[in-house]
Amino acid sequence: MRTLAVIPARYASTRLPGKPLLDICGKPMIQHVCEAVGRASLVDDVLVATDDERIVRAVSNFGGHAVMTSPDCASGTDRLVEIARHEQADIYLNVQGDEPLLRPADVDKLVEALLRHPQAAAATPCYPVSAGQALDPNLVKVVRNEAGQALYFSRAPIPYDRDGEEQIQYWGHVGMYAYRPAALAVFAAHAPGELERAEKLEQLRLLQHGIGIQMVELPPCAPGVDTEKDLERVRALLGGENAENTAGAALSLEERLRRVRLVITDVDGVLTDGGLYYGPDGECLKRFCAQDGLGMVLLRKAGIRVAVLSGRDCPALRRRLADLGISLFRLGKVEKRAACEDLLRESGVSPEESLFLGDDLPDLDGFTCCGLGIAVANARNQVREAAHLVLNAHGGQGAFRELADKLLHARQAE
């Protein structure tokens, strides 16, 4: 069985002309995407489909494979259809070329979805978003049936909470697709319908013609690049620098630790080992490290505030925070950047006086908001590379206590 990943890349982007070739830490953006997709274990080949010779040359320069497609292709899937006429595969992937922080594991999950659901002709990912994020028309939302298949995609916040009484979990869509050849054949055989033309969403063509799309749940995703601001944000994340908070950059690490007045920490994978445990009645259970708790107490006594930020909310976590006297927290927040900014405002602390402790890609947003980004020993490689300091301890095994000791030592050395 062959899985072919195709990365459509247009040079004439409206908001960011030449977007695939924009430099990010010494590499064109398209190279970051190609390398990420190439690290997926279930992908056999990767090629870039473009309508511009400049992109072909750039891809060739870093050892990639690019082919020219028609300039008349209206969407990435149209380019994929053109490729499929000449490249035989059992599964075709359409991966957007503006996702330089793409996780290879997410690509594998998409392929696995078609392998687990042989009746599905297509699959695409979704991830949890907040009600505030759901209002953004640039963020596509999806609703699903009980079998996890897409019912509809929209730029509008769906479902609509008419009475404002429901605790709705909204799901954002990631523009990455896995297709069987039959799905591409249906797509190629029909012109865009009313739904696709209105929403400007190519996947609606399949739904309108009865092709089911299996949804794949992912954890909160790192940002793509649509605007100049997005580009600077991704450069800061991949470069391991906080582009927005450069004051004090010439200070030594110990001097910067000495200035910290607020520690913002992630929970799963940092204060816990990352495991999700469920009791017999479905309640969420978490395992915390007692040493970490004492570290929080010691920091508070030294005048350093501790804030907890977690995309999950459960009674076990709230009980732990209550036991430790932690009153500064944001739970159930998937927009970590906005939550960090809110915590900084509430605590009255400047970014240069704060640090974020994390382990996975969504935590990179915390790194851009705070003066220091700290990673636990078992953090993802991109997080470790972006961090100012990587701890020796793993999440849930005393990592926070190790950080607390370093902060206290820096103050004593003053």
C-alpha positions in Angstrom: 0.0 0.0 0.0 1.3 3.4 -0.9 0.5 6.7 0.9 1.4 9.8 -1.1 1.5 13.2 0.6 1.0 16.2 -1.6 1.6 19.7 -0.4 -0.1 22.3 -2.6 1.9 25.6 -2.8 0.8 28.8 -4.5 3.2 31.7 -4.9 0.5 34.3 -5.4 -1.0 34.4 -1.9 -3.3 37.4 -1.5 -2.2 38.3 2.0 1.4 37.1 1.9 2.8 37.0 -1.6 5.4 34.3 -2.1 4.3 32.7 1.2 5.8 29.2 0.6 9.3 30.7 0.2 9.2 33.1 3.2 12.2 32.5 5.4 11.7 30.9 8.8 14.9 30.5 10.8 17.0 30.0 7.7 14.7 27.7 5.8 11.8 28.5 3.4 8.4 27.7 5.0 7.7 25.0 2.5 10.8 23.1 3.6 9.6 23.1 7.2 6.4 21.5 6.1 8.1 19.0 3.8 10.4 17.9 6.6 7.6 17.5 9.1 5.5 15.4 6.7 8.5 13.3 5.8 8.9 12.4 9.5 5.5 10.8 9.6 6.0 7.0 9.7 3.0 6.1 7.5 3.9 8.4 4.6 5.8 6.8 1.7 6.5 9.8 -0.5 6.1 13.6 -0.3 5.8 16.0 -3.2 5.0 19.6 -3.6 2.4 20.6 -6.2 2.8 24.2 -7.5 2.2 26.5 -10.4 5.4 28.5 -10.0 8.9 27.6 -11.1 10.4 29.6 -8.2 8.9 27.1 -5.8 10.1 24.2 -7.9 13.6 25.5 -7.7 13.5 26.1 -4.0 12.2 22.6 -3.2 14.8 21.1 -5.5 17.5 23.1 -3.6 16.7 21.4 -0.3 16.4 18.0 -1.9 12.6 17.8 -2.2 10.4 16.8 -5.0 8.1 19.3 -6.7 6.0 19.2 -9.8 4.2 21.8 -11.8 0.4 21.8 -11.9 -2.1 24.0 -13.8 -2.4 27.6 -12.7 -6.2 27.1 -13.2 -6.5 24.9 -10.1 -8.9 26.6 -7.7 -8.0 24.6 -4.6 -5.4 22.4 -3.1 -7.6 19.3 -3.7 -7.8 20.3 -7.4 -4.0 20.2 -7.5 -4.1 16.8 -5.8 -6.6 15.5 -8.4 -4.2 16.5 -11.1 -1.3 14.7 -9.4 -3.4 11.6 -8.9 -3.8 11.2 -12.7 -0.1 10.5 -12.9 0.8 9.2 -9.4 -0.8 6.0 -8.3 -1.5 5.6 -4.5 -3.9 3.9 -2.2 -4.2 7.0 0.1 -3.5 10.6 -1.0 -2.8 13.2 1.6 -3.5 16.9 1.1 -1.3 18.8 3.5 -1.3 22.6 3.6 2.0 24.3 2.8 1.5 27.0 5.5 1.7 24.7 8.6 5.4 24.8 9.5 4.7 23.6 13.1 2.8 20.5 11.8 3.2 17.5 14.1 4.2 14.3 12.2 2.1 12.2 14.6 -1.0 14.1 13.4 -0.3 13.1 9.9 0.0 9.5 11.0 -3.3 9.7 12.8 -5.0 10.9 9.7 -3.7 7.9 7.7 -4.7 5.5 10.6 -8.2 6.8 10.5 -8.7 5.5 6.9 -7.0 2.2 7.9 -9.4 1.8 10.8 -12.5 2.8 8.9 -12.3 1.0 5.5 -15.8 2.3 4.6 -14.6 5.9 4.9 -13.5 7.6 1.6 -11.9 10.6 3.3 -10.7 11.8 6.6 -9.7 15.2 8.1 -8.7 16.4 11.6 -10.5 18.6 14.2 -9.4 20.0 17.5 -11.2 21.7 20.5 -11.7 25.5 20.4 -13.2 27.9 22.8 -16.5 29.7 22.2 -14.6 32.9 21.6 -12.4 31.3 18.9 -15.5 29.8 17.3 -16.7 33.4 16.4 -13.7 33.9 14.1 -14.8 33.3 10.5 -11.2 32.5 9.5 -11.4 29.4 11.8 -13.5 26.7 10.2 -15.8 24.8 12.5 -17.2 21.3 12.1 -20.1 19.3 13.7 -20.1 15.5 13.7 -22.5 12.6 14.0 -22.3 9.9 16.7 -19.9 7.9 14.4 -17.5 10.8 14.3 -18.3 11.7 10.7 -18.7 15.3 9.5 -22.2 16.6 9.3 -21.2 20.1 8.1 -18.3 22.6 8.0 -18.9 26.3 8.4 -17.2 29.6 9.1 -20.1 30.4 11.4 -20.1 29.2 15.0 -21.8 25.8 14.8 -23.8 24.5 16.6 -25.7 27.8 17.4 -26.6 28.0 21.1 -30.0 29.6 20.7 -30.8 30.0 24.4 -27.3 30.4 25.7 -27.8 27.7 28.2 -25.6 24.9 26.8 -21.9 24.2 27.5 -21.0 23.6 23.9 -17.6 22.2 22.9 -16.8 23.7 19.6 -14.4 21.9 17.2 -12.1 23.7 14.8 -11.1 22.1 11.5 -7.5 21.6 10.4 -7.0 21.9 6.6 -5.4 18.5 6.1 -7.1 15.6 4.3 -6.7 11.9 3.5 -8.5 10.7 0.5 -9.0 7.3 -1.2 -9.0 7.5 -5.0 -12.8 7.1 -5.1 -13.2 10.3 -3.1 -11.0 12.2 -5.5 -12.9 10.9 -8.4 -16.2 12.3 -7.0 -14.5 15.6 -6.3 -13.1 15.8 -9.9 -16.5 14.8 -11.4 -18.5 17.7 -9.9 -18.2 21.5 -10.1 -18.3 23.5 -6.8 -21.9 23.6 -5.5 -23.8 26.3 -3.7 -22.5 25.3 -0.3 -18.8 25.3 -1.4 -19.2 28.6 -3.2 -20.9 30.3 -0.2 -18.5 29.1 2.5 -15.4 28.9 0.3 -14.8 25.4 1.7 -13.8 22.7 -0.8 -14.7 19.8 1.5 -18.3 20.7 1.3 -18.3 19.4 -2.3 -17.9 15.8 -1.0 -20.6 16.1 1.7 -23.0 17.6 -0.8 -22.5 14.5 -3.0 -22.9 11.9 -0.3 -19.2 11.2 0.5 -18.7 10.7 4.2 -15.7 12.4 5.9 -14.3 10.7 9.0 -13.1 13.2 11.6 -9.9 12.7 13.6 -9.6 14.4 17.0 -6.3 16.1 17.7 -5.0 18.1 20.7 -4.9 21.9 20.3 -2.8 22.7 17.2 0.1 25.1 16.8 -0.6 28.2 14.6 -0.4 28.2 10.8 0.7 31.2 8.7 -2.0 33.4 7.1 -0.8 36.9 8.0 2.4 38.8 8.7 1.6 38.6 12.4 1.3 34.8 12.1 4.7 34.7 10.4 6.5 36.6 13.1 4.8 34.4 15.7 6.0 31.2 14.1 9.5 32.6 13.6 9.6 33.4 17.3 8.4 29.9 18.2 10.8 28.0 15.9 13.7 30.4 16.7 13.5 29.8 20.4 13.2 33.6 21.0 10.4 35.7 22.3 10.1 38.3 19.5 7.6 40.4 21.4 9.5 40.5 24.7 13.1 41.1 23.9 13.9 43.4 26.9 16.5 41.8 29.1 17.7 39.4 26.4 21.3 40.3 27.1 20.9 39.2 30.7 22.2 35.8 31.8 19.8 33.0 32.5 20.3 33.3 36.3 19.7 37.0 36.2 16.5 36.5 34.3 15.3 33.7 36.7 16.0 36.2 39.6 13.6 38.6 38.1 10.7 36.1 37.9 7.6 37.1 39.9 5.1 34.8 38.1 5.3 31.2 37.1 2.6 29.9 34.7 2.6 26.1 34.4 0.8 23.7 32.2 -0.8 20.6 33.9 -0.9 17.4 31.8 2.6 16.3 31.1 4.1 18.9 33.5 2.4 18.6 36.9 1.3 15.1 35.9 3.0 12.3 33.8 0.5 13.1 31.0 -1.6 10.0 31.6 -5.4 10.3 31.6 -7.0 8.0 34.2 -10.7 7.4 34.4 -12.6 6.0 37.4 -15.4 3.4 37.2 -18.0 6.2 36.8 -16.0 8.0 34.1 -14.5 10.6 36.5 -11.1 12.0 35.6 -8.2 11.0 37.9 -4.8 12.6 37.9 -1.5 11.7 39.6 0.4 14.6 41.1 3.9 14.8 42.6 4.0 15.9 46.3 7.4 17.5 45.8 5.9 19.8 43.1 3.3 20.9 45.6 5.9 21.8 48.2 7.8 23.7 45.5 4.7 25.8 44.9 4.3 26.6 48.6 8.0 27.6 48.8 7.7 29.9 45.8 4.6 31.6 47.3 6.5 32.2 50.6 9.3 33.8 48.5 6.8 36.2 46.9 6.6 34.4 43.5 3.1 33.7 42.3 2.1 30.5 40.6 -0.6 30.3 38.0 -2.0 27.1 36.5 -3.2 26.9 32.9 -4.8 23.7 31.5 -6.9 22.9 28.5 -8.8 20.4 30.7 -11.0 21.0 33.7 -11.9 18.3 36.2 -12.7 18.0 39.9 -9.4 16.3 40.6 -7.4 19.2 39.3 -9.6 21.8 41.1 -9.2 19.8 44.4 -5.4 19.8 44.0 -5.4 23.6 43.4 -7.5 24.2 46.4 -5.3 22.1 48.6 -2.3 24.1 47.5 -4.0 27.5 47.8 -3.6 28.3 44.1 -6.2 30.9 43.2 -4.7 32.1 40.0 -5.7 29.7 37.2 -7.4 29.2 33.9 -9.0 25.8 33.2 -10.7 24.5 30.1 -8.9 27.2 28.1 -7.5 26.0 24.8 -6.3 29.4 23.6 -3.1 29.5 25.7 -1.8 32.8 24.3 -5.0 34.7 25.3 -5.1 32.9 28.7 -1.4 33.8 29.4 -2.0 37.4 28.5 -5.0 37.5 30.8 -3.0 36.0 33.7 -0.3 38.6 33.3 -2.8 41.4 33.4 -4.6 39.9 36.5 -1.3 39.4 38.4 0.1 42.8 37.4 3.3 41.2 36.2 5.3 42.2 33.1 6.2 39.5 30.5 9.9 39.9 31.5 9.0 39.0 35.0 7.2 35.8 34.1 8.0 32.3 32.8 6.0 29.5 31.3 6.6 25.8 32.0 5.4 23.4 29.3 5.9 20.2 27.4 4.0 20.2 24.1 3.4 22.3 21.0 0.4 24.3 22.3 2.7 25.5 25.2 4.8 27.4 22.6 2.2 30.1 22.8 3.0 30.5 26.5 6.7 30.9 25.6 5.9 33.8 23.3 4.0 35.6 26.0 6.4 35.2 28.9 10.0 36.3 29.3 11.2 32.7 29.7 10.1 29.4 28.3 11.0 26.3 30.4 10.6 22.7 29.2 10.4 19.5 31.2 12.9 16.8 30.2 10.4 14.8 28.2 9.0 17.7 26.3 8.5 17.5 22.5 11.7 18.2 20.5 10.4 21.5 19.1 9.5 22.7 22.7 12.9 21.7 24.0 14.6 23.6 21.1 12.5 26.7 21.8 13.0 26.7 25.5 15.5 28.9 27.4 16.0 26.0 29.8 15.3 22.3 29.7 14.9 20.7 33.1 16.4 17.3 34.1 13.2 15.9 35.6 10.2 14.6 33.7 6.7 15.9 34.0 4.9 14.6 37.0 8.2 13.5 38.5 9.5 16.6 40.3 10.0 18.9 37.3 8.2 21.8 38.9 10.1 21.3 42.2 13.4 21.4 40.2 12.3 24.7 38.6 11.3 26.1 42.0 14.7 25.2 43.5 16.4 27.0 40.6 14.3 30.1 41.1 14.9 30.2 44.8 18.7 29.6 44.3 18.8 32.5 41.9 17.2 34.8 44.5 19.6 33.6 47.2 22.6 34.4 45.0 21.4 38.0 44.5 
